[in-house]
């Protein structure tokens, strides 16, 4: 209401000023009075037209410089403004509004030193001189973008006349969105089995090696090597058949990400997502029968990962995943017990560790060929009590690894279980 009254007041003032100058020229006469009238007339007309010009005529779109953005990267946003009527504007100020999800920075490895993500106040304000231009573009850079689904809001534009008498402001609805995927790092992962039975071989490694013991034949699957193809069986059955090795029988594995933490968003939670994604990226591209399960706000199960589409589905899920602050991991994992394969290698990545999780792992251990538990934690939080819980698990055959700042400092993380 106040803005409308101010707008009407300025409009009436311009009309009054025009009437005063015109009356002065009419009654005074002479060169000077008419010169003043005609000298001010263009400015009066422009200010009046600027008052009537709708800034809602502007439309704004955003485009990121690259489609694939990972946490910690820098990205350039191109902002394009367009209007249908080329009204002359002396200047225009454009101010971007950033969502709360972008008001922090992901410093890649550095965040695992301080275990803190700096809170920043991102701003972008630029002054342009469009005059009669109908379209213009500007670019700005976002540094150290955090993982997540980021939705932009409106863009605020301001303009005015030469003297600052007329000032206009408008918020342009311009919804934009870009997704930042979790970053990944190299993981050297080798696993040695404890059991030897049908379908379970001893001292097997997750490295890309195959046993010479052929157990049977199966249809070709993406990722199989050409050297595994049985050409005689292929010709006989008229479809691509590959040899199935003993190691393949014993390499069924299941990766679980615990998305439940009462701490909310934290570097530990980001580290759990990053490590889970790195582990999955490494193992799924090898000849492993790997499945993935995410427990938390949004349950996501992806069995038998073999295709790029499945990997993309998991990466998309991890990009948008937020911590579940109200869930209970022991209860949720108990619900999943029947869906977990028997005698598989079970890997669990978590940002929390307590006695409840320990008891859940002890109940799972007898049904797994091997159980591995990874917890992301600062060195100072890996207390004597936590180490005691970890020792109890190790005594029962569960592999436990605390991913502290020492592990995150290396370019390649190494796991030997």
N, C-alpha and C positions, 0 to 999 in steps of 0.2 A: 504494500500500500504506500509506504514511504517513497519507494522508487518511482511509482506512478505519479505521485504528487510532484516529485522533483522533476520528472520528465515534462509534465504539463507546465510547471513553473518556468522551465527553461524555454519551452516553446512559446509561451506567452511573452517572455522577456524579449525574445528575438523579434516577435511581431511588434512589440512596443518600441524597440530600438529602431526598427525599420520605419515606423510611423514618425518617430521623433526626427530622424535624419531627413525624411522626406518633407515633413512639415517645415523644418529649418530651411531646407533648400527652396521650398515654395515661397515662404514668407520673406526670407532674407534676400533671395535672388543673388545674382552675381556668380562670378566664376568660382570663387573659393568654396561657397556653400554647395554648389552642384558637384564640384570636384570631390569634396568629402563624401557626398552621397554616393557617387559612382565608384569611388575608391573602396568604400566599405561594402558596397552592394554584392560583389562576388563572394566575399567572406560570409556575409549574412545568408546568401542563397546556399552556400556550401554547408554551413552549420545547420540550417533548417533541413536540407536534404539528408545530412548525416543523422539527424534526429529521427527522420522517417525511415532511413535505410534499415532493413531487418538483418541483423547478424545471423539469424536462423537460416539464411540462404547458404551458409557455409556447411560443407560436409567434409568430414575428416575420416581417413582410413589409416591403418597402421600395417606395416609389413616387417617381420624380422629378416635380418640379412641371411640367415641360414635356417634350414628346416630342422636339422638335428642339433640340439643344444644340450650339453651335459652340464651338470652342477659344477660351478667354479669357472665356467667359460665366460667370455665376453661376447656380447651380441649387440649389433647395431640395429636400431629401430628406425625405419624410414616412415616418416609421417607425411602424408599427402593431404593437402587442403584444396578443395574445389568449390567454386560457386558458379551460378548460372548467369548472374548479371555483373558486368565489370564496373562497379561503382568505384571511383577513385578514393583510395584510402591512403592517407599520408603515412601512417604507421599501423602496425598491429603487433600485439604481444600475445604469444601463445605459451600457455602453461600446461604442462602435463600433470595428470593426477595418477599416482602409482598406488597399486593395491598394497595392503598390509603384508602380503606374502613376499613382496619384493623389498620390504624395509629391513632386510638383513643381507649379509654377505656370506658366501661359501668360499672360504680361503683354501680349499683343497687340503693338502697335507698339513698346512699350518694350523688348521682348526683342531687337529689331534695333539697339538702341543699345549694350547691353552684350554682345550675342550670347551670352547665358547665361540659362538657365531656372532660377530659384531652387529649390533643394531645400528642401522644407518638411516638417514632421512634423505631419500633420493628426491632430487628436484630437477626439473628441466623447464627453463623459461628462456625464450628467445624473442628478440625484437626483429620484425621484418618490415619491409617497405614495399607492399604489394602494388600500390597505385592501381593501374587498370588490369593487372594480371588476374586471370580467372583460376589459374592453378599454380601452386608452388609446392615444393618439397623441401623438407629439412630432415636432418639425421642427427641422432644422438646415440651415445654408447652407454650400455649398462655393463658394469664390471662385476665379476664374481657373482653371477646370478645363482640363487639357491634352487635346489630341486623343488618341483611342484608345478601345479596348474595355475598359471597367473592370468587373471582377468583384469584388463584395464577398464577404467570408467570413462568419465567425460573429459573433454578438453576445454579449458577456459580460454576464451579470446577476449582481448581488450583493444579498443581503438579510441580515437578522439580527433579533434580538430587541431589547427596550428597553434591556437592560443590556450588550449586546455579547458576551454569553457564547456564544450560538449565532450563527455566521456561515456562510452558505452561498454558494457560487459555482457558476455553471454557464455553459457555452458553448452557445448555441443555434445550430444550423446553419441559416443563413438566407441562402441564395445569392441574390444580386441582381446585376443587370447593367444598365448604361446606356452608350450609345454617344455619343461626342462627335465630331462631324464637323469637318473642317477649316474654318477661317474663310475668308471670301472678301472681296475688295475690288474696287473698280471698276478696270477696265483699259481704257484707250483704246488701241485697236490698229488701225493702218493699215498696209497692205502694198502695195508697188508692184512689179509683176512686171517681169522683165528681158526675157522672151521674147515673141515674137509669132508664133504659128503656129496651126494649127487646134486650137481648144480652149484657146488660151493668149493672152489679150488683154494689151495693154500698159497700164501704169499703172493697175492695178486696186486698189481699196480694199476692205478687209474691213468697211467701214462698211455700214450697211443702205441701199445704193443699187443699182439694177439698170440694166443697159445696155438701150438701146432696140432692140438687135439681137436679134431672135427667131431662135433656132436650130432650134426644133422644139417638139413637144408631149410631155408626159408626164402620168402620173396624179398626182392631187392628193396632196400629202404634208403632214403636220402642220407648221405654221409658214409655209405659203404664204399670201400675201395674196390677198384676194378680187379685187383689181384684176388679178391675173395669170391669172384663170380665163378660158379660151376657151369662151364659152357656146355657140358654134356647134358646136365639136367635142364639147362635153359633151352637147348634145342629140343629136348624130349617133351617138355611141358609148354613150349612156345611162350614162355614168359621168363623174365630175368630172375634167376635164382642165385642166392649167395650161400656160402658155407656159414654154418653157425658153429662157433667155437665154444669150448668149455668155459672160457673166460666170460663170454657173453651171457651164459646162463647165470654166472655168479655176480654179475656187475649191476644188478638191479639196485637202484639207489633212489632215495627220497629226500628232497631238500625242503625243510620247513622254516619259514620266517615267522618269528614271534613278533607280531605287531602290537602286542599289549604291553603298555608301560604306564605307570601312574605318574611319571615325570613329565609327560606331555612331549612336545617337540624339543629335541635336544641333539647335541652332536653325537651322543651315543646311539640314538635312534637312526640318525643319518648314516653313521658308520655301519650299523647292522644291515641297512638296506644296501649300502655300497658293497659290503663284503658278500652278502647273499647274491647280489647281481653279478659280481666278479666271479664267484664260485660257479654260479649257474652258467655264465658265459663260457667258462673254461671247460666244464664237464659236458655240457650239452653239445659241444662241437666235436667231442670225442665219441667213440663208439660205446656210449653208455645208455642203458635203459633208465633214464633219469626222469623223475616226476617232481612237481613243485606244488607246495601248499603254503598259502599265506593265511595266518590266523589273526583275526582282529576285527576292526569295524566292517571290513568287506572281505569275506572269505573268498579265496580264489584257488581253485584246484586245476592244475594243468597236468594230466597224466602223459607219460611216454613222450617226452619232448624230442621231436625229430625234425620239425619243419621250422622255417624262418618265421612263419606266421605265428606259431606258438611262442617263439622267443619274443616277437614283437608284442604279443598280447601280455606277456609277463612284464616286459619293460614298461609298457604303458601303465600297467597296474602299479608298479613300483614308483613310477613318476608321480602318481596322484595319491599314493598311500599316506594316510595321516595316522598318528598313534592313537590306539584305543586306550583311553584312560580309565575306563570303567570295567573292562573285561577281566576275566580270571583265567590265566593260562592253564593251570591244572584241570579246571573244568572243561575248557575248550579242547585240550588235547585228549581228554578222556572220551569226548564225543567222537573224535576222529579215529579212535583206536581200531574200530572195525574196518575202516576204509584203508588203513595202512597195510602194505603188503607184508607178509610173513617172511622172516629170514632175509630182509633187505638191509642195505647199508643206509641207516637213517642219520641225517645231518640236520641239526637244529641251530639256527643263528638267532641270538637274542641280545637285547640291550639291557636286560635285567637278569638277576640271579639271586635266588633266595631258597629257603628250605622247602617251600612249596614246589618250586621247579625241580629241586633235587629229588623229592619224593616221586614226582611224575616221571622223571628220567629213570629212576630205579624200577618203576613198574613197567616201563617200556623196554628196558634192556633185555629181558629174557626172550622177547619176541623178535629181536633184531639180530641179524648176523653181526653187525657192529653198529654201535651208537656213538656219534660224535656230537659234542656240544661246544659251540663257539659263543663266547660272551664278550661284547664290546664294553670296555670299562677303562677309566683312567687308572694309572698305577696306584694312586693314593686311595682309590675306592676298592682296590683289590685287597681287602682287609684279611686279617688272620681268620676271622669267622668264615669269609668266603673261601679262603684257601682250605679250610678244614672241610667245608662242604664238598669242594672239588676233590679232595683226597678220598673222601668216602665214595665218591662216584668212580674214581680211578681204581680203587680197591675192588670195585664190582665190575671192572672191565669197561667202563665208559671213558672214552677219550674226551678230555676237557682242555680247552685252550682259551686263555684270556688274551684278547686282542687289545693290548695296551699301547701307549704311545711308542714303545720300542718297536712293535711290529709295524705300526703305521708309518714309521720313519723310513722304511725300506721301499724302494721302487717296486720290488716284487715280494709278495708275501708267500712264505713257505709253510706248508702243512705236511707233516709226516706222521701218519697215524698207524 
